[in-house]
Amino acid sequence: MSANQCPICRRPLGGKSEKHHLVPKSEGGRETIAVHPICHRKIHSLFSERELAVAYDTPEALRAHPEMGRFIKWVSKRPPDFHRRTRRKRNVRSNNPRA
């Protein structure tokens, strides 16, 4: 994969990108990847920090999740700088015992 490509949706990175910690900083993570802002927001709308640390700590694991797959299929038809507000699901924070 190219350094100028989002590892989540595999579209070229546009003018803006954000750093995503594969393991959240709150869980001791340091490694980051450059992703589109819309991809970054989708990740954090779906998964708690604990889930990211334990089960979704690679781009491959994130892409394999069914809801991320639907998102990737949808966003792949958009230009690299496309952005739309992402709705946050309930119970995604790691301090929530039901997450």
PDB file as gemmi writes it, atoms N, CA and C in Angstrom:
CRYST1    1.000    1.000    1.000  90.00  90.00  90.00 P 1                      
ATOM      1  N   MET A   1       0.840  -1.176   0.000  1.00  0.00           N  
ATOM      2  CA  MET A   1       0.000   0.000   0.000  1.00  0.00           C  
ATOM      3  C   MET A   1       0.885   1.240   0.000  1.00  0.00           C  
ATOM      4  N   SER A   2       0.463   2.246  -0.733  1.00  0.00           N  
ATOM      5  CA  SER A   2       1.209   3.495  -0.851  1.00  0.00           C  
ATOM      6  C   SER A   2       1.097   4.332   0.421  1.00  0.00           C  
ATOM      7  N   ALA A   3       2.137   5.123   0.695  1.00  0.00           N  
ATOM      8  CA  ALA A   3       2.114   6.020   1.852  1.00  0.00           C  
ATOM      9  C   ALA A   3       1.075   7.116   1.665  1.00  0.00           C  
ATOM     10  N   ASN A   4       0.646   7.345   0.437  1.00  0.00           N  
ATOM     11  CA  ASN A   4      -0.361   8.367   0.152  1.00  0.00           C  
ATOM     12  C   ASN A   4      -1.755   7.783   0.020  1.00  0.00           C  
ATOM     13  N   GLN A   5      -1.967   6.621   0.637  1.00  0.00           N  
ATOM     14  CA  GLN A   5      -3.243   5.932   0.546  1.00  0.00           C  
ATOM     15  C   GLN A   5      -3.767   5.662   1.950  1.00  0.00           C  
ATOM     16  N   CYS A   6      -5.055   5.880   2.155  1.00  0.00           N  
ATOM     17  CA  CYS A   6      -5.673   5.589   3.449  1.00  0.00           C  
ATOM     18  C   CYS A   6      -5.720   4.070   3.637  1.00  0.00           C  
ATOM     19  N   PRO A   7      -5.178   3.547   4.744  1.00  0.00           N  
ATOM     20  CA  PRO A   7      -5.189   2.104   4.957  1.00  0.00           C  
ATOM     21  C   PRO A   7      -6.571   1.547   5.315  1.00  0.00           C  
ATOM     22  N   ILE A   8      -7.532   2.426   5.563  1.00  0.00           N  
ATOM     23  CA  ILE A   8      -8.884   1.965   5.875  1.00  0.00           C  
ATOM     24  C   ILE A   8      -9.698   1.798   4.593  1.00  0.00           C  
ATOM     25  N   CYS A   9      -9.880   2.881   3.839  1.00  0.00           N  
ATOM     26  CA  CYS A   9     -10.721   2.819   2.639  1.00  0.00           C  
ATOM     27  C   CYS A   9      -9.918   2.606   1.362  1.00  0.00           C  
ATOM     28  N   ARG A  10      -8.606   2.750   1.464  1.00  0.00           N  
ATOM     29  CA  ARG A  10      -7.675   2.570   0.347  1.00  0.00           C  
ATOM     30  C   ARG A  10      -7.829   3.605  -0.769  1.00  0.00           C  
ATOM     31  N   ARG A  11      -8.496   4.720  -0.466  1.00  0.00           N  
ATOM     32  CA  ARG A  11      -8.537   5.834  -1.421  1.00  0.00           C  
ATOM     33  C   ARG A  11      -7.281   6.669  -1.215  1.00  0.00           C  
ATOM     34  N   PRO A  12      -6.883   7.452  -2.224  1.00  0.00           N  
ATOM     35  CA  PRO A  12      -5.741   8.354  -2.018  1.00  0.00           C  
ATOM     36  C   PRO A  12      -6.061   9.342  -0.899  1.00  0.00           C  
ATOM     37  N   LEU A  13      -5.053   9.660  -0.100  1.00  0.00           N  
ATOM     38  CA  LEU A  13      -5.244  10.683   0.926  1.00  0.00           C  
ATOM     39  C   LEU A  13      -5.340  12.030   0.230  1.00  0.00           C  
ATOM     40  N   GLY A  14      -6.302  12.820   0.598  1.00  0.00           N  
ATOM     41  CA  GLY A  14      -6.477  14.141   0.001  1.00  0.00           C  
ATOM     42  C   GLY A  14      -5.599  15.154   0.704  1.00  0.00           C  
ATOM     43  N   GLY A  15      -6.047  16.388   0.704  1.00  0.00           N  
ATOM     44  CA  GLY A  15      -5.290  17.462   1.330  1.00  0.00           C  
ATOM     45  C   GLY A  15      -5.251  17.367   2.841  1.00  0.00           C  
ATOM     46  N   LYS A  16      -6.230  16.697   3.427  1.00  0.00           N  
ATOM     47  CA  LYS A  16      -6.285  16.572   4.885  1.00  0.00           C  
ATOM     48  C   LYS A  16      -6.224  15.106   5.279  1.00  0.00           C  
ATOM     49  N   SER A  17      -5.484  14.834   6.330  1.00  0.00           N  
ATOM     50  CA  SER A  17      -5.483  13.499   6.924  1.00  0.00           C  
ATOM     51  C   SER A  17      -5.328  13.666   8.423  1.00  0.00           C  
ATOM     52  N   GLU A  18      -5.676  12.632   9.154  1.00  0.00           N  
ATOM     53  CA  GLU A  18      -5.552  12.640  10.609  1.00  0.00           C  
ATOM     54  C   GLU A  18      -4.770  11.414  11.031  1.00  0.00           C  
ATOM     55  N   LYS A  19      -4.146  11.500  12.199  1.00  0.00           N  
ATOM     56  CA  LYS A  19      -3.422  10.358  12.752  1.00  0.00           C  
ATOM     57  C   LYS A  19      -4.366   9.547  13.627  1.00  0.00           C  
ATOM     58  N   HIS A  20      -4.449   8.259  13.332  1.00  0.00           N  
ATOM     59  CA  HIS A  20      -5.245   7.335  14.139  1.00  0.00           C  
ATOM     60  C   HIS A  20      -4.290   6.435  14.900  1.00  0.00           C  
ATOM     61  N   HIS A  21      -4.434   6.382  16.211  1.00  0.00           N  
ATOM     62  CA  HIS A  21      -3.645   5.457  17.030  1.00  0.00           C  
ATOM     63  C   HIS A  21      -4.275   4.073  16.899  1.00  0.00           C  
ATOM     64  N   LEU A  22      -3.519   3.115  16.393  1.00  0.00           N  
ATOM     65  CA  LEU A  22      -4.058   1.761  16.237  1.00  0.00           C  
ATOM     66  C   LEU A  22      -4.500   1.199  17.579  1.00  0.00           C  
ATOM     67  N   VAL A  23      -3.714   1.420  18.606  1.00  0.00           N  
ATOM     68  CA  VAL A  23      -4.118   1.147  19.990  1.00  0.00           C  
ATOM     69  C   VAL A  23      -4.241   2.527  20.627  1.00  0.00           C  
ATOM     70  N   PRO A  24      -5.406   2.871  21.189  1.00  0.00           N  
ATOM     71  CA  PRO A  24      -5.585   4.209  21.754  1.00  0.00           C  
ATOM     72  C   PRO A  24      -4.506   4.575  22.770  1.00  0.00           C  
ATOM     73  N   LYS A  25      -4.185   5.871  22.825  1.00  0.00           N  
ATOM     74  CA  LYS A  25      -3.187   6.350  23.790  1.00  0.00           C  
ATOM     75  C   LYS A  25      -3.587   5.968  25.207  1.00  0.00           C  
ATOM     76  N   SER A  26      -4.883   5.997  25.503  1.00  0.00           N  
ATOM     77  CA  SER A  26      -5.354   5.649  26.848  1.00  0.00           C  
ATOM     78  C   SER A  26      -5.086   4.188  27.197  1.00  0.00           C  
ATOM     79  N   GLU A  27      -4.830   3.371  26.173  1.00  0.00           N  
ATOM     80  CA  GLU A  27      -4.534   1.949  26.368  1.00  0.00           C  
ATOM     81  C   GLU A  27      -3.051   1.664  26.147  1.00  0.00           C  
ATOM     82  N   GLY A  28      -2.241   2.724  26.080  1.00  0.00           N  
ATOM     83  CA  GLY A  28      -0.796   2.561  25.945  1.00  0.00           C  
ATOM     84  C   GLY A  28      -0.266   2.560  24.524  1.00  0.00           C  
ATOM     85  N   GLY A  29      -1.112   2.875  23.555  1.00  0.00           N  
ATOM     86  CA  GLY A  29      -0.695   2.840  22.159  1.00  0.00           C  
ATOM     87  C   GLY A  29       0.144   4.033  21.750  1.00  0.00           C  
ATOM     88  N   ARG A  30       1.048   3.792  20.802  1.00  0.00           N  
ATOM     89  CA  ARG A  30       1.901   4.851  20.261  1.00  0.00           C  
ATOM     90  C   ARG A  30       1.873   4.891  18.739  1.00  0.00           C  
ATOM     91  N   GLU A  31       1.742   3.738  18.094  1.00  0.00           N  
ATOM     92  CA  GLU A  31       1.798   3.674  16.634  1.00  0.00           C  
ATOM     93  C   GLU A  31       0.577   4.349  16.011  1.00  0.00           C  
ATOM     94  N   THR A  32       0.820   5.166  14.990  1.00  0.00           N  
ATOM     95  CA  THR A  32      -0.272   5.847  14.299  1.00  0.00           C  
ATOM     96  C   THR A  32      -0.228   5.562  12.804  1.00  0.00           C  
ATOM     97  N   ILE A  33      -1.379   5.744  12.185  1.00  0.00           N  
ATOM     98  CA  ILE A  33      -1.501   5.661  10.732  1.00  0.00           C  
ATOM     99  C   ILE A  33      -2.248   6.909  10.260  1.00  0.00           C  
ATOM    100  N   ALA A  34      -1.965   7.362   9.048  1.00  0.00           N  
ATOM    101  CA  ALA A  34      -2.667   8.504   8.466  1.00  0.00           C  
ATOM    102  C   ALA A  34      -3.937   8.002   7.792  1.00  0.00           C  
ATOM    103  N   VAL A  35      -5.067   8.603   8.147  1.00  0.00           N  
ATOM    104  CA  VAL A  35      -6.366   8.212   7.596  1.00  0.00           C  
ATOM    105  C   VAL A  35      -7.159   9.466   7.228  1.00  0.00           C  
ATOM    106  N   HIS A  36      -8.174   9.292   6.388  1.00  0.00           N  
ATOM    107  CA  HIS A  36      -9.087  10.393   6.085  1.00  0.00           C  
ATOM    108  C   HIS A  36      -9.845  10.774   7.356  1.00  0.00           C  
ATOM    109  N   PRO A  37     -10.180  12.047   7.517  1.00  0.00           N  
ATOM    110  CA  PRO A  37     -10.988  12.442   8.681  1.00  0.00           C  
ATOM    111  C   PRO A  37     -12.303  11.668   8.781  1.00  0.00           C  
ATOM    112  N   ILE A  38     -12.982  11.424   7.651  1.00  0.00           N  
ATOM    113  CA  ILE A  38     -14.252  10.712   7.698  1.00  0.00           C  
ATOM    114  C   ILE A  38     -14.055   9.256   8.136  1.00  0.00           C  
ATOM    115  N   CYS A  39     -12.960   8.633   7.715  1.00  0.00           N  
ATOM    116  CA  CYS A  39     -12.661   7.260   8.142  1.00  0.00           C  
ATOM    117  C   CYS A  39     -12.344   7.231   9.638  1.00  0.00           C  
ATOM    118  N   HIS A  40     -11.591   8.220  10.093  1.00  0.00           N  
ATOM    119  CA  HIS A  40     -11.219   8.301  11.505  1.00  0.00           C  
ATOM    120  C   HIS A  40     -12.468   8.439  12.377  1.00  0.00           C  
ATOM    121  N   ARG A  41     -13.373   9.306  11.966  1.00  0.00           N  
ATOM    122  CA  ARG A  41     -14.587   9.508  12.753  1.00  0.00           C  
ATOM    123  C   ARG A  41     -15.471   8.268  12.750  1.00  0.00           C  
ATOM    124  N   LYS A  42     -15.505   7.568  11.634  1.00  0.00           N  
ATOM    125  CA  LYS A  42     -16.311   6.339  11.576  1.00  0.00           C  
ATOM    126  C   LYS A  42     -15.756   5.296  12.539  1.00  0.00           C  
ATOM    127  N   ILE A  43     -14.451   5.140  12.580  1.00  0.00           N  
ATOM    128  CA  ILE A  43     -13.825   4.185  13.507  1.00  0.00           C  
ATOM    129  C   ILE A  43     -14.266   4.483  14.934  1.00  0.00           C  
ATOM    130  N   HIS A  44     -14.139   5.752  15.343  1.00  0.00           N  
ATOM    131  CA  HIS A  44     -14.443   6.106  16.731  1.00  0.00           C  
ATOM    132  C   HIS A  44     -15.938   6.172  17.014  1.00  0.00           C  
ATOM    133  N   SER A  45     -16.763   6.187  15.984  1.00  0.00           N  
ATOM    134  CA  SER A  45     -18.207   6.130  16.214  1.00  0.00           C  
ATOM    135  C   SER A  45     -18.672   4.692  16.437  1.00  0.00           C  
ATOM    136  N   LEU A  46     -17.881   3.730  15.982  1.00  0.00           N  
ATOM    137  CA  LEU A  46     -18.281   2.323  16.090  1.00  0.00           C  
ATOM    138  C   LEU A  46     -17.679   1.589  17.282  1.00  0.00           C  
ATOM    139  N   PHE A  47     -16.446   1.926  17.649  1.00  0.00           N  
ATOM    140  CA  PHE A  47     -15.712   1.105  18.603  1.00  0.00           C  
ATOM    141  C   PHE A  47     -15.298   1.879  19.843  1.00  0.00           C  
ATOM    142  N   SER A  48     -15.337   1.197  20.982  1.00  0.00           N  
ATOM    143  CA  SER A  48     -14.811   1.783  22.217  1.00  0.00           C  
ATOM    144  C   SER A  48     -13.285   1.728  22.164  1.00  0.00           C  
ATOM    145  N   GLU A  49     -12.652   2.475  23.016  1.00  0.00           N  
ATOM    146  CA  GLU A  49     -11.188   2.442  23.069  1.00  0.00           C  
ATOM    147  C   GLU A  49     -10.700   1.049  23.441  1.00  0.00           C  
ATOM    148  N   ARG A  50     -11.407   0.374  24.306  1.00  0.00           N  
ATOM    149  CA  ARG A  50     -11.028  -0.992  24.692  1.00  0.00           C  
ATOM    150  C   ARG A  50     -11.142  -1.946  23.502  1.00  0.00           C  
ATOM    151  N   GLU A  51     -12.236  -1.838  22.748  1.00  0.00           N  
ATOM    152  CA  GLU A  51     -12.408  -2.685  21.561  1.00  0.00           C  
ATOM    153  C   GLU A  51     -11.290  -2.438  20.552  1.00  0.00           C  
ATOM    154  N   LEU A  52     -10.934  -1.175  20.371  1.00  0.00           N  
ATOM    155  CA  LEU A  52      -9.840  -0.856  19.450  1.00  0.00           C  
ATOM    156  C   LEU A  52      -8.536  -1.485  19.920  1.00  0.00           C  
ATOM    157  N   ALA A  53      -8.279  -1.452  21.218  1.00  0.00           N  
ATOM    158  CA  ALA A  53      -7.030  -1.994  21.760  1.00  0.00           C  
ATOM    159  C   ALA A  53      -6.972  -3.513  21.658  1.00  0.00           C  
ATOM    160  N   VAL A  54      -8.104  -4.172  21.851  1.00  0.00           N  
ATOM    161  CA  VAL A  54      -8.117  -5.636  21.942  1.00  0.00           C  
ATOM    162  C   VAL A  54      -8.393  -6.323  20.601  1.00  0.00           C  
ATOM    163  N   ALA A  55      -9.378  -5.832  19.853  1.00  0.00           N  
ATOM    164  CA  ALA A  55      -9.824  -6.576  18.676  1.00  0.00           C  
ATOM    165  C   ALA A  55      -9.625  -5.864  17.340  1.00  0.00           C  
ATOM    166  N   TYR A  56      -9.502  -4.552  17.355  1.00  0.00           N  
ATOM    167  CA  TYR A  56      -9.453  -3.795  16.102  1.00  0.00           C  
ATOM    168  C   TYR A  56      -8.210  -2.926  16.039  1.00  0.00           C  
ATOM    169  N   ASP A  57      -7.067  -3.531  16.274  1.00  0.00           N  
ATOM    170  CA  ASP A  57      -5.805  -2.787  16.352  1.00  0.00           C  
ATOM    171  C   ASP A  57      -4.977  -2.848  15.070  1.00  0.00           C  
ATOM    172  N   THR A  58      -5.601  -3.263  13.977  1.00  0.00           N  
ATOM    173  CA  THR A  58      -4.939  -3.256  12.665  1.00  0.00           C  
ATOM    174  C   THR A  58      -5.935  -2.748  11.622  1.00  0.00           C  
ATOM    175  N   PRO A  59      -5.443  -2.165  10.538  1.00  0.00           N  
ATOM    176  CA  PRO A  59      -6.364  -1.760   9.464  1.00  0.00           C  
ATOM    177  C   PRO A  59      -7.162  -2.948   8.918  1.00  0.00           C  
ATOM    178  N   GLU A  60      -6.536  -4.115   8.848  1.00  0.00           N  
ATOM    179  CA  GLU A  60      -7.217  -5.309   8.342  1.00  0.00           C  
ATOM    180  C   GLU A  60      -8.396  -5.690   9.228  1.00  0.00           C  
ATOM    181  N   ALA A  61      -8.204  -5.650  10.543  1.00  0.00           N  
ATOM    182  CA  ALA A  61      -9.284  -5.985  11.476  1.00  0.00           C  
ATOM    183  C   ALA A  61     -10.418  -4.971  11.374  1.00  0.00           C  
ATOM    184  N   LEU A  62     -10.075  -3.705  11.247  1.00  0.00           N  
ATOM    185  CA  LEU A  62     -11.103  -2.673  11.103  1.00  0.00           C  
ATOM    186  C   LEU A  62     -11.899  -2.887   9.821  1.00  0.00           C  
ATOM    187  N   ARG A  63     -11.218  -3.140   8.717  1.00  0.00           N  
ATOM    188  CA  ARG A  63     -11.898  -3.345   7.431  1.00  0.00           C  
ATOM    189  C   ARG A  63     -12.778  -4.590   7.441  1.00  0.00           C  
ATOM    190  N   ALA A  64     -12.438  -5.584   8.244  1.00  0.00           N  
ATOM    191  CA  ALA A  64     -13.187  -6.838   8.279  1.00  0.00           C  
ATOM    192  C   ALA A  64     -14.520  -6.719   9.019  1.00  0.00           C  
ATOM    193  N   HIS A  65     -14.691  -5.682   9.824  1.00  0.00           N  
ATOM    194  CA  HIS A  65     -15.948  -5.513  10.560  1.00  0.00           C  
ATOM    195  C   HIS A  65     -17.067  -5.202   9.558  1.00  0.00           C  
ATOM    196  N   PRO A  66     -18.227  -5.873   9.668  1.00  0.00           N  
ATOM    197  CA  PRO A  66     -19.300  -5.688   8.676  1.00  0.00           C  
ATOM    198  C   PRO A  66     -19.744  -4.235   8.490  1.00  0.00           C  
ATOM    199  N   GLU A  67     -19.901  -3.493   9.564  1.00  0.00           N  
ATOM    200  CA  GLU A  67     -20.358  -2.109   9.417  1.00  0.00           C  
ATOM    201  C   GLU A  67     -19.283  -1.225   8.782  1.00  0.00           C  
ATOM    202  N   MET A  68     -18.020  -1.490   9.102  1.00  0.00           N  
ATOM    203  CA  MET A  68     -16.937  -0.757   8.435  1.00  0.00           C  
ATOM    204  C   MET A  68     -16.909  -1.119   6.956  1.00  0.00           C  
ATOM    205  N   GLY A  69     -17.171  -2.380   6.641  1.00  0.00           N  
ATOM    206  CA  GLY A  69     -17.209  -2.809   5.244  1.00  0.00           C  
ATOM    207  C   GLY A  69     -18.263  -2.059   4.450  1.00  0.00           C  
ATOM    208  N   ARG A  70     -19.444  -1.889   5.045  1.00  0.00           N  
ATOM    209  CA  ARG A  70     -20.507  -1.130   4.377  1.00  0.00           C  
ATOM    210  C   ARG A  70     -20.090   0.329   4.195  1.00  0.00           C  
ATOM    211  N   PHE A  71     -19.467   0.899   5.236  1.00  0.00           N  
ATOM    212  CA  PHE A  71     -18.987   2.279   5.149  1.00  0.00           C  
ATOM    213  C   PHE A  71     -17.940   2.412   4.039  1.00  0.00           C  
ATOM    214  N   ILE A  72     -16.988   1.496   3.986  1.00  0.00           N  
ATOM    215  CA  ILE A  72     -15.918   1.554   2.981  1.00  0.00           C  
ATOM    216  C   ILE A  72     -16.503   1.454   1.571  1.00  0.00           C  
ATOM    217  N   LYS A  73     -17.468   0.571   1.387  1.00  0.00           N  
ATOM    218  CA  LYS A  73     -18.115   0.440   0.077  1.00  0.00           C  
ATOM    219  C   LYS A  73     -18.769   1.763  -0.320  1.00  0.00           C  
ATOM    220  N   TRP A  74     -19.430   2.412   0.635  1.00  0.00           N  
ATOM    221  CA  TRP A  74     -20.092   3.692   0.376  1.00  0.00           C  
ATOM    222  C   TRP A  74     -19.077   4.798   0.106  1.00  0.00           C  
ATOM    223  N   VAL A  75     -18.074   4.935   0.977  1.00  0.00           N  
ATOM    224  CA  VAL A  75     -17.137   6.059   0.867  1.00  0.00           C  
ATOM    225  C   VAL A  75     -16.186   5.899  -0.319  1.00  0.00           C  
ATOM    226  N   SER A  76     -16.002   4.682  -0.795  1.00  0.00           N  
ATOM    227  CA  SER A  76     -15.078   4.464  -1.917  1.00  0.00           C  
ATOM    228  C   SER A  76     -15.557   5.151  -3.194  1.00  0.00           C  
ATOM    229  N   LYS A  77     -16.832   5.504  -3.241  1.00  0.00           N  
ATOM    230  CA  LYS A  77     -17.392   6.190  -4.411  1.00  0.00           C  
ATOM    231  C   LYS A  77     -17.272   7.710  -4.294  1.00  0.00           C  
ATOM    232  N   ARG A  78     -16.677   8.185  -3.209  1.00  0.00           N  
ATOM    233  CA  ARG A  78     -16.555   9.622  -2.961  1.00  0.00           C  
ATOM    234  C   ARG A  78     -15.132  10.096  -3.243  1.00  0.00           C  
ATOM    235  N   PRO A  79     -14.956  11.392  -3.533  1.00  0.00           N  
ATOM    236  CA  PRO A  79     -13.602  11.920  -3.754  1.00  0.00           C  
ATOM    237  C   PRO A  79     -12.779  11.898  -2.465  1.00  0.00           C  
ATOM    238  N   PRO A  80     -11.451  11.930  -2.563  1.00  0.00           N  
ATOM    239  CA  PRO A  80     -10.586  11.831  -1.380  1.00  0.00           C  
ATOM    240  C   PRO A  80     -10.858  12.871  -0.296  1.00  0.00           C  
ATOM    241  N   ASP A  81     -11.235  14.089  -0.667  1.00  0.00           N  
ATOM    242  CA  ASP A  81     -11.476  15.127   0.340  1.00  0.00           C  
ATOM    243  C   ASP A  81     -12.927  15.194   0.803  1.00  0.00           C  
ATOM    244  N   PHE A  82     -13.736  14.222   0.417  1.00  0.00           N  
ATOM    245  CA  PHE A  82     -15.142  14.201   0.820  1.00  0.00           C  
ATOM    246  C   PHE A  82     -15.247  14.088   2.335  1.00  0.00           C  
ATOM    247  N   HIS A  83     -16.170  14.863   2.890  1.00  0.00           N  
ATOM    248  CA  HIS A  83     -16.424  14.745   4.325  1.00  0.00           C  
ATOM    249  C   HIS A  83     -17.900  14.967   4.593  1.00  0.00           C  
ATOM    250  N   ARG A  84     -18.422  14.204   5.513  1.00  0.00           N  
ATOM    251  CA  ARG A  84     -19.790  14.341   5.978  1.00  0.00           C  
ATOM    252  C   ARG A  84     -19.785  14.053   7.466  1.00  0.00           C  
ATOM    253  N   ARG A  85     -20.652  14.701   8.168  1.00  0.00           N  
ATOM    254  CA  ARG A  85     -20.756  14.490   9.611  1.00  0.00           C  
ATOM    255  C   ARG A  85     -21.064  13.024   9.906  1.00  0.00           C  
ATOM    256  N   THR A  86     -20.398  12.479  10.899  1.00  0.00           N  
ATOM    257  CA  THR A  86     -20.591  11.086  11.297  1.00  0.00           C  
ATOM    258  C   THR A  86     -21.378  11.054  12.591  1.00  0.00           C  
ATOM    259  N   ARG A  87     -22.450  10.300  12.600  1.00  0.00           N  
ATOM    260  CA  ARG A  87     -23.239  10.171  13.825  1.00  0.00           C  
ATOM    261  C   ARG A  87     -22.565   9.187  14.760  1.00  0.00           C  
ATOM    262  N   ARG A  88     -22.502   9.576  16.008  1.00  0.00           N  
ATOM    263  CA  ARG A  88     -21.872   8.738  17.025  1.00  0.00           C  
ATOM    264  C   ARG A  88     -22.905   7.787  17.612  1.00  0.00           C  
ATOM    265  N   LYS A  89     -22.554   6.531  17.697  1.00  0.00           N  
ATOM    266  CA  LYS A  89     -23.435   5.554  18.323  1.00  0.00           C  
ATOM    267  C   LYS A  89     -23.332   5.665  19.832  1.00  0.00           C  
ATOM    268  N   ARG A  90     -24.309   5.172  20.504  1.00  0.00           N  
ATOM    269  CA  ARG A  90     -24.283   5.160  21.964  1.00  0.00           C  
ATOM    270  C   ARG A  90     -23.334   4.086  22.474  1.00  0.00           C  
ATOM    271  N   ASN A  91     -22.856   4.271  23.692  1.00  0.00           N  
ATOM    272  CA  ASN A  91     -22.067   3.253  24.403  1.00  0.00           C  
ATOM    273  C   ASN A  91     -20.758   2.885  23.720  1.00  0.00           C  
ATOM    274  N   VAL A  92     -20.026   3.856  23.177  1.00  0.00           N  
ATOM    275  CA  VAL A  92     -18.755   3.515  22.543  1.00  0.00           C  
ATOM    276  C   VAL A  92     -17.544   3.911  23.375  1.00  0.00           C  
ATOM    277  N   ARG A  93     -17.717   4.590  24.453  1.00  0.00           N  
ATOM    278  CA  ARG A  93     -16.575   4.991  25.278  1.00  0.00           C  
ATOM    279  C   ARG A  93     -16.128   3.849  26.175  1.00  0.00           C  
ATOM    280  N   SER A  94     -14.821   3.748  26.373  1.00  0.00           N  
ATOM    281  CA  SER A  94     -14.249   2.638  27.136  1.00  0.00           C  
ATOM    282  C   SER A  94     -14.653   2.668  28.601  1.00  0.00           C  
ATOM    283  N   ASN A  95     -15.057   3.829  29.129  1.00  0.00           N  
ATOM    284  CA  ASN A  95     -15.453   3.882  30.529  1.00  0.00           C  
ATOM    285  C   ASN A  95     -16.908   3.476  30.720  1.00  0.00           C  
ATOM    286  N   ASN A  96     -17.580   3.092  29.660  1.00  0.00           N  
ATOM    287  CA  ASN A  96     -18.950   2.635  29.743  1.00  0.00           C  
ATOM    288  C   ASN A  96     -18.937   1.123  29.951  1.00  0.00           C  
ATOM    289  N   PRO A  97     -19.481   0.627  31.060  1.00  0.00           N  
ATOM    290  CA  PRO A  97     -19.420  -0.812  31.343  1.00  0.00           C  
ATOM    291  C   PRO A  97     -20.180  -1.667  30.344  1.00  0.00           C  
ATOM    292  N   ARG A  98     -21.105  -1.085  29.591  1.00  0.00           N  
ATOM    293  CA  ARG A  98     -21.862  -1.867  28.614  1.00  0.00           C  
ATOM    294  C   ARG A  98     -21.214  -1.878  27.242  1.00  0.00           C  
ATOM    295  N   ALA A  99     -20.137  -1.127  27.064  1.00  0.00           N  
ATOM    296  CA  ALA A  99     -19.494  -1.031  25.740  1.00  0.00           C  
ATOM    297  C   ALA A  99     -18.712  -2.276  25.417  1.00  0.00           C  
TER     298      ALA A  99                                                      
END                                                                             
